[in-house]
Amino acid sequence: MLAELPESCRIEISPGLAGDLLRAAERLPRYENKDFYSVSLQTAILNGIRRECTDGFDWIVSAAGECISRRPYTALIRGIRFDDGNRLFVAINRAFGELVAPPYKAPRAQLIHYVQPSTDLRSPRGGSESERLHTDAADWEIPVELVSMLCTRADPRGGGRTRLLDVDSVRADVECNLGIDAIRLLESEPVPWQLAFYRGGGLTWRPVLTDIGICWRRYTIDQALISGSVRLCDEMIGALDKFEAVIEATDRVYEFLMHEGELLLSDNSRTVHARTPVEAPETSDRLMIRSWIRTC
C-alpha cells in the first residue's frame, strides 16, 4: 500500500492570506512568459508581492523551507489562490532562488513550463518517461536544486497521480534488496549522462548516489550509451538495471493526487518523482505548471 504524503509536509493557507496574496499579485502588470527569464523582473515581482503582505508571505516561505530541509524533502502548499498571470507563482519560487530554464529559443522552452500529457516524452520502453522516477534536468552539467509544480487542472479520471521517493528510502530499499556493495558501487562509479543540445551537447559523468543525494534518469544515461562514444561494463549495466527495478517496485513511494491550486516544492537532489499513467493522454486536459529553481 503506497503512502500519502505526510501531514508534516502539508502547509495550509488561510482564506484571508490567500486573498491578500492574490490581490497583491493582480496589482502588478501582466507579463509574457518570455519576460520571466529576466532575473531582475523575477525579483521585482517577489518584492512587489512581499511588500503587500510581508508577514504572511515570509511565513509561507519559512514553513516550506523547513519542510524541504527534512525528509521527505518536500512541501505541499494548499489554499493559495494563484493569479492567471503566474505572478504569485514566480514570487514564491523566486524566494527560494533563481528561476531557470532552457534558452528561450530552444524548442518548447518556457520558464514557466506547461506540462501536459499530450506533449510528454514517449518512452522506447512504453508509456511516457514522466511515468518513471527521475531527477529533473539530469541532462544539465549540474541539475537544478528545486522543482516547483503547480496543479492547474487535475486529470478528471484520476490519472497522473504524483509519485515521490526520497533518497533515504532509496538507500534503505537498495541496501535491503541488493546489499551494501550495491550502494558503494553506485556511489563510487560515475556513469555517463547525455547533455542537452541547448547546453552544448556532449557528456558528463557523475554517480547515481552520493552520501546525501541522488541523480537518476535512466533515459539520459541510455542516450549517452546509444551515442556510441562511451560504454559501461556489464557489472555496471546490471547494477543500473537492478537499481531501477528496486526503486520502481518499492512500497516506500509517496503517491497522491494533486488538486487545483496545490503547489509542490521538492528538493531535486534528494528526491526523484514521476506520475502515474494518464488514460488517453492525447485528450486529457491535465495541466501542471513547473519551474526549475537554482538556489546556488
C-alpha positions as CSV (number, residue, x, y, z in Angstrom):
1,M,0.0,0.0,0.0
2,L,1.6,3.3,-1.1
3,A,1.6,6.1,1.4
4,E,0.1,9.6,1.1
5,L,2.4,12.5,1.7
6,P,2.9,13.0,5.5
7,E,0.9,15.8,7.1
8,S,4.2,17.2,8.3
9,C,4.8,18.2,4.6
10,R,1.5,20.0,4.2
11,I,1.1,23.7,4.6
12,E,-2.4,25.2,4.8
13,I,-3.0,28.8,3.8
14,S,-5.9,30.7,5.3
15,P,-8.5,32.2,3.1
16,G,-7.6,35.7,4.3
17,L,-3.9,35.3,3.5
18,A,-4.8,33.7,0.1
19,G,-7.0,36.7,-0.7
20,D,-4.3,39.2,0.3
21,L,-1.7,37.4,-1.9
22,L,-4.0,37.2,-4.9
23,R,-4.8,41.0,-4.7
24,A,-1.1,41.8,-4.4
25,A,-0.3,39.8,-7.5
26,E,-3.2,41.2,-9.5
27,R,-2.0,44.8,-8.8
28,L,1.2,44.1,-10.7
29,P,1.4,44.4,-14.5
30,R,0.9,41.3,-16.6
31,Y,3.9,39.8,-18.4
32,E,4.6,37.3,-21.2
33,N,6.2,34.0,-20.3
34,K,9.4,35.1,-22.0
35,D,9.6,38.2,-19.8
36,F,10.1,36.0,-16.7
37,Y,13.6,35.0,-18.0
38,S,14.7,38.3,-16.6
39,V,16.1,37.7,-13.0
40,S,15.6,41.4,-12.2
41,L,11.9,41.0,-13.2
42,Q,11.6,37.9,-11.0
43,T,13.0,39.9,-8.1
44,A,10.7,42.9,-8.8
45,I,7.7,40.6,-8.7
46,L,8.8,39.0,-5.5
47,N,9.4,42.3,-3.8
48,G,6.1,43.8,-5.1
49,I,4.0,41.0,-3.7
50,R,6.0,40.5,-0.5
51,R,5.7,44.2,0.3
52,E,1.9,44.0,0.3
53,C,1.8,41.1,2.9
54,T,5.3,40.6,4.3
55,D,4.5,38.6,7.4
56,G,2.2,36.1,5.6
57,F,4.5,35.7,2.6
58,D,7.5,35.2,4.8
59,W,5.7,32.6,6.9
60,I,4.9,30.6,3.8
61,V,8.5,30.6,2.6
62,S,9.8,29.8,6.0
63,A,7.4,26.9,6.5
64,A,8.1,25.5,3.1
65,G,11.8,25.8,3.6
66,E,11.5,23.8,6.8
67,C,9.6,21.0,5.1
68,I,12.1,20.9,2.2
69,S,15.0,20.6,4.7
70,R,13.8,17.4,6.3
71,R,12.7,14.0,5.0
72,P,11.0,13.6,2.5
73,Y,12.4,17.0,1.4
74,T,9.1,18.2,0.1
75,A,6.4,20.9,0.8
76,L,2.8,20.7,-0.4
77,I,1.2,24.1,-0.1
78,R,-2.6,24.2,-0.2
79,G,-5.1,27.0,-0.2
80,I,-3.3,29.7,-2.2
81,R,-5.3,31.4,-5.0
82,F,-2.9,31.8,-7.9
83,D,-3.4,34.6,-10.5
84,D,-3.7,33.5,-14.1
85,G,-0.7,35.7,-15.0
86,N,1.6,33.4,-12.9
87,R,3.0,36.4,-10.9
88,L,2.4,34.8,-7.5
89,F,3.9,31.6,-8.7
90,V,7.0,33.4,-9.8
91,A,7.2,35.3,-6.5
92,I,7.1,32.2,-4.3
93,N,9.6,30.4,-6.4
94,R,12.0,33.5,-6.6
95,A,12.0,33.5,-2.8
96,F,14.0,30.2,-3.0
97,G,16.3,31.1,-5.8
98,E,16.5,32.0,-9.5
99,L,14.0,30.5,-11.9
100,V,15.9,28.9,-14.8
101,A,15.0,27.1,-18.0
102,P,16.4,26.1,-21.4
103,P,17.2,29.2,-23.6
104,Y,14.1,30.9,-24.8
105,K,14.7,29.9,-28.5
106,A,15.1,26.2,-27.7
107,P,12.2,24.0,-28.7
108,R,9.3,24.1,-26.2
109,A,11.4,26.3,-23.9
110,Q,9.3,28.0,-21.2
111,L,10.5,29.5,-18.0
112,I,7.0,28.8,-16.6
113,H,6.6,25.4,-18.2
114,Y,3.2,24.0,-19.1
115,V,3.3,20.2,-18.6
116,Q,0.6,18.3,-20.4
117,P,0.3,14.5,-21.0
118,S,-0.1,15.0,-24.8
119,T,3.4,16.6,-25.0
120,D,5.3,14.2,-22.6
121,L,8.3,12.5,-24.0
122,R,7.3,9.0,-25.1
123,S,9.5,6.1,-23.8
124,P,11.1,3.5,-26.0
125,R,10.1,1.1,-23.3
126,G,6.4,2.0,-23.5
127,G,4.3,4.8,-21.9
128,S,5.8,8.1,-21.0
129,E,9.2,9.0,-19.5
130,S,7.3,11.1,-16.9
131,E,5.9,7.8,-15.5
132,R,9.4,6.6,-14.5
133,L,11.0,8.0,-11.3
134,H,13.6,10.6,-12.3
135,T,15.6,13.7,-11.5
136,D,14.7,16.9,-13.4
137,A,17.4,18.5,-15.6
138,A,19.6,15.4,-15.3
139,D,20.9,16.4,-18.8
140,W,22.4,19.5,-17.3
141,E,26.0,19.6,-16.1
142,I,24.6,20.3,-12.6
143,P,20.8,19.6,-12.2
144,V,18.7,22.2,-10.6
145,E,18.3,22.1,-6.9
146,L,14.5,22.7,-6.5
147,V,11.5,21.7,-8.6
148,S,8.2,23.6,-8.2
149,M,4.9,22.1,-9.6
150,L,1.5,23.8,-9.5
151,C,-1.6,21.9,-10.4
152,T,-3.8,23.9,-12.6
153,R,-6.2,21.1,-13.7
154,A,-6.2,17.6,-12.4
155,D,-7.0,14.7,-14.7
156,P,-10.8,14.2,-14.5
157,R,-10.3,10.4,-14.5
158,G,-7.9,10.5,-11.5
159,G,-4.8,9.7,-13.5
160,G,-1.5,11.4,-13.3
161,R,-1.1,10.9,-9.5
162,T,2.2,12.3,-8.3
163,R,4.8,9.8,-7.1
164,L,7.7,10.9,-4.9
165,L,10.6,8.9,-3.4
166,D,13.3,10.4,-1.1
167,V,17.0,9.4,-1.1
168,D,16.8,7.9,2.4
169,S,14.1,5.5,1.3
170,V,16.1,4.7,-1.9
171,R,19.2,3.8,0.1
172,A,17.3,1.7,2.6
173,D,15.5,-0.3,-0.1
174,V,18.6,-0.8,-2.3
175,E,20.7,-1.9,0.7
176,C,17.9,-4.3,1.8
177,N,17.4,-5.8,-1.7
178,L,20.8,-5.6,-3.3
179,G,23.2,-5.2,-0.3
180,I,25.7,-2.6,0.8
181,D,28.1,-3.4,-2.0
182,A,25.5,-2.1,-4.5
183,I,25.3,1.2,-2.6
184,R,29.1,1.5,-2.7
185,L,29.2,0.8,-6.4
186,L,26.5,3.4,-7.2
187,E,28.4,5.9,-5.1
188,S,31.9,5.3,-6.4
189,E,31.4,4.6,-10.1
190,P,30.3,7.6,-12.2
191,V,28.0,6.9,-15.2
192,P,27.7,9.0,-18.4
193,W,24.8,11.5,-18.9
194,Q,23.9,12.9,-22.3
195,L,23.8,16.7,-22.0
196,A,21.0,18.6,-23.7
197,F,21.8,20.0,-27.1
198,Y,20.9,23.5,-25.8
199,R,23.6,23.1,-23.2
200,G,26.2,22.3,-25.9
201,G,25.6,18.6,-26.1
202,G,28.3,16.1,-25.2
203,L,28.5,14.1,-22.0
204,T,29.2,14.5,-18.3
205,W,30.0,11.9,-15.7
206,R,28.5,11.6,-12.2
207,P,27.5,8.8,-9.8
208,V,23.8,7.9,-9.2
209,L,24.2,8.2,-5.5
210,T,26.2,10.4,-3.1
211,D,26.3,10.3,0.7
212,I,23.3,12.7,0.8
213,G,21.8,12.8,-2.7
214,I,20.6,11.0,-5.8
215,C,20.6,11.7,-9.5
216,W,18.6,9.3,-11.6
217,R,17.1,9.3,-15.1
218,R,17.7,6.1,-16.9
219,Y,16.7,7.7,-20.3
220,T,19.6,10.2,-20.1
221,I,22.1,7.5,-19.3
222,D,20.9,5.3,-22.1
223,Q,21.1,8.2,-24.5
224,A,24.8,8.7,-23.6
225,L,25.4,5.0,-24.2
226,I,23.4,5.0,-27.5
227,S,25.7,7.7,-28.8
228,G,28.5,5.1,-29.0
229,S,31.2,7.3,-27.6
230,V,31.3,5.6,-24.2
231,R,30.4,2.3,-22.8
232,L,29.9,0.7,-19.3
233,C,31.0,-2.7,-18.1
234,D,28.4,-5.4,-17.8
235,E,28.6,-5.2,-14.0
236,M,27.6,-1.5,-14.0
237,I,24.8,-2.1,-16.6
238,G,23.5,-4.9,-14.3
239,A,23.7,-2.6,-11.3
240,L,21.7,0.1,-13.0
241,D,19.1,-2.5,-14.1
242,K,18.7,-3.8,-10.6
243,F,18.6,-0.3,-9.1
244,E,15.8,0.7,-11.4
245,A,13.8,-2.4,-10.7
246,V,14.1,-1.8,-6.9
247,I,13.0,1.8,-6.9
248,E,10.2,1.3,-9.4
249,A,8.8,-1.6,-7.3
250,T,9.3,-0.1,-3.8
251,D,6.3,0.5,-1.5
252,R,8.1,3.4,0.1
253,V,6.9,5.8,-2.7
254,Y,4.5,8.5,-1.7
255,E,1.7,8.7,-4.1
256,F,-1.0,11.3,-4.1
257,L,-3.4,13.2,-6.4
258,M,-2.7,16.9,-6.6
259,H,-5.7,19.2,-6.8
260,E,-6.2,22.5,-8.5
261,G,-4.2,25.3,-6.8
262,E,-1.9,22.9,-4.9
263,L,1.8,23.8,-5.1
264,L,4.5,21.2,-4.6
265,L,8.1,22.1,-3.9
266,S,10.7,19.4,-3.7
267,D,14.5,19.1,-3.4
268,N,15.6,17.8,-6.8
269,S,18.9,16.5,-5.4
270,R,17.3,14.4,-2.6
271,T,14.1,13.1,-4.3
272,V,13.0,11.5,-7.5
273,H,9.5,11.9,-8.9
274,A,7.1,10.7,-11.5
275,R,3.4,10.5,-12.3
276,T,1.1,7.5,-12.8
277,P,-0.3,6.9,-16.3
278,V,-3.0,9.1,-17.7
279,E,-5.8,7.4,-19.7
280,A,-5.9,8.8,-23.3
281,P,-3.1,11.3,-22.8
282,E,-3.7,12.9,-26.1
283,T,-7.1,14.2,-24.9
284,S,-6.5,14.6,-21.2
285,D,-6.8,18.2,-20.0
286,R,-4.5,17.6,-17.0
287,L,-2.2,20.7,-16.7
288,M,0.7,21.2,-14.4
289,I,2.8,24.4,-14.3
290,R,6.5,23.8,-13.5
291,S,9.5,25.9,-12.7
292,W,13.1,24.9,-12.0
293,I,14.9,26.8,-9.3
294,R,18.6,27.3,-9.0
295,T,19.5,28.0,-5.3
296,C,23.3,28.2,-5.6
